Amino acid sequence: MHTGRDRISPDGEAMPFAFEEHERLLEEAARHYASSVYGHAFLRAALDDKDGRVRAESWSRLAGLGWTGILVSERLGGGGGSVVDACILAEALAGSMAPVPFVATAMGAASVLTACDDDEGLIALAAGRPMCLTLDSRLIWPSTQPNLAWDWLPDAEIIQLGPENAVRRTQAVPTQLRGPDPLHPLAVIDDLLPNDRTSAQSEAVRRALVVVRAGLAASASGLARTALAEAVSYARVREQYGRPIAEFQAVQHICADMLVDAEATRSIAFGAAWAAENEGIDEAERVAAAATAWCGPAAIRVVESSIQVLGGIGVTWENDAHLRLRHAQLLGRLLGGAADAQKELGRRRASAAEKASS
Amino acid sequence: MNLRDTPEQAQFRERLRTWLITNLPAEPEPGHLAERFSFMVAWQQALYAGGWTALSWPKEYGGQGLGPAEEAIFNEELGAAGAPTSLPLSYLGRVLLSHGTEEQRAAYLPDLLAARVIWCQGFSEPDAGSDLAALTTRATPVADGWVLSGRKLWTSFGAFADMCLLLARTSKEGRKHEGLSAFLMPMDAPGVTVRGVVMANGDDEFAEIFIDDVHVQSSALLGAAGDGWEIAQSTISFERGALDLGYGAKFARMFGELLDEVGERALHDVSVQRRLGEVAALLEVLHMHSLRRLGLRIAEHTPGPESSVDKLLMTMVEQNLLAAAMDLCDDHASELRTRWFDRYVYGRAGSIYGGSSQIQRNILASRVLGLGARKVRK
């Protein structure tokens, strides 16, 4: 089902998706919730909140809505949703710059725990228990020696892959970093055991990584969508030379390019979300890598362009545009970012071509 | 959300693949223009005989009564198989189907579908490219019809076509869009002269048409006088329509050739892998975007001005792929580089034809994003 709009709506959608009715309703509800809760004042409170209490409370409220357990099966108190459902939430949350660890926890930790059959962990996660995945300092996962918790919340449990793809949950006392994105902080943990990379990753663990990549792509789509909407509404009212800057072709073409980037990001993000659950693992990994290769750079381009349209006001601390840029930069670097994904895709295609010809 | 073929669609795809195995021409498209044209007509006739034309048209007009999904599968499979380029018949036929009278449909559609009569499109002029509505070819009413006069440019296979869907000005009153009308002009009418235009890569399928006091019957008018702009718009949207998956598949096939030609280096050289991976990701993005657009067509969402997103994306992917070939096929002694170079040069046309990239951005800005307050909004 679709809504058949052919003009951009106030929340910045030019092109709908052929979603099922329940997916469209979820999207509407998620966007409504995110945009009404995470306004400018809320984001400022979260920025000033040194011990992370604002973010922790926000996370509990999402648990109350059943969002933290969206990927946890109903048998364990979760929502039993699809990866597409989770990406709809991720997109809406990132669109409003919600300072919550949705992708890291509700998608990442949930899929790792599911891959390792940790029912007890999943029950806690669905009930709102904060949990963090660990990365190395280049933000790569899984890695031999992790030392960063991604999207830290107070009292979070640390999730690590142990030998034979067993999961290890530990409590740690990390040092929060200033980092690029204060709404999605990284924290240093010194005393972690090395992750196990000696045994091959099980298909379930590979799929967990695909789910995280889809969630990051959907978040990039949310950022791009609202950055565009912000630029467009500002260009309509900001006047220079006696008329709105929206009338200048130089500004119009920046916005048109943002729209192409934003819509393409949305297409591949949800393509990856769908493939994560409906395609074989190799195909799902290929689409997810393509999503990682495209979405981070595209979201960064759109957010940078949005700041260009906003002009001087866009580079002030008071304006929220830099928060969007910070989040886009973080998303764009996680799991090796576009550069690693491009190399991976090139390697895959080259060895597939080699196999086909020999 | 579902991106998979339904069982019926999968069956259709399988039937098409089987047909292609025995019917796809083994020899490549000839380089010489006249031979290439006969080759393409023969291919069109084979498709017709196999029941693969007019897939989504109603059965009473010779169509197969199928939907946009089958049309997209058809384009995708042909693109992936490296099938010959199609003559501009099915989308021009679509225009006759939607704007023609019963008499016009009966007179033209059967021969068009069977490729017994070849059609071309006469829209652009030397001084009316992006600003199509500024065209000056005139149609003057006379007792038993119209007299046409002017000059057209960028007409594919103009030298071989039997009929032309022609855009001409019937009135200078009102806004310039409002005085246009569409005509069905026989190319063998006295006063029609065609001259070939050779493109930068040596390709010579385009032509210029000189129209000097050409007399046509009243029945040559398509729609009403003044409908020309609307007919032109729908022609352009039919032209693009379901083709997007076909382009994606064609680009993916070209990428496969590039991979083969880069060969060993792709296995060891990380910078080569990264450049290839960049293109592979773009192809995936275009594919998913096309599937999303197809999902909307199946849900009967009428394509609007947002389809300019599709054209800009498609052009970017094609030009990036061809630029990658320039980066990676760096053996200047090789015939391969010359072949890719020709493709690369011709690829520059992608951001010019069918509405230049600047026109597409204007459309998005004014009609999708609502920028430019003085413009009349839809």
Interface residues (C-beta under 8 A of the other chain):
Chain A: M1 H2 G4 D6 R7 I8 A14 M15 P16 F17 A18 F19 E20 E23 V84 V232 A235 R236 R243 P244 A246 E247 Q249 V251 Q252 H253 C255 A256 D257 L259 V260 E263 A264 R266 S267 I268 F270 G271 A272 A273 W274 A275 N278 R286 V287 A289 A290 A291 A293 W294 A339 A341 Q342 K343 E344 L345 G346 R347 R348 R349 A350 S351 A353 E354 S357
Chain B: M1 N2 L3 R4 G256 L259 D260 V262 A266 L267 V270 V272 Q273 R274 R275 L276 G277 E278 A280 A281 L282 E284 V285 H287 M288 H289 L291 R292 G295 L296 I298 A299 H301 T302 G304 P305 E306 S308 V309 L312 L313 M316 Q358 Q360 R361 N362 L364 A365 S366 R367 V368 L369 G370 L371 G372 A373 R374 R377 K378
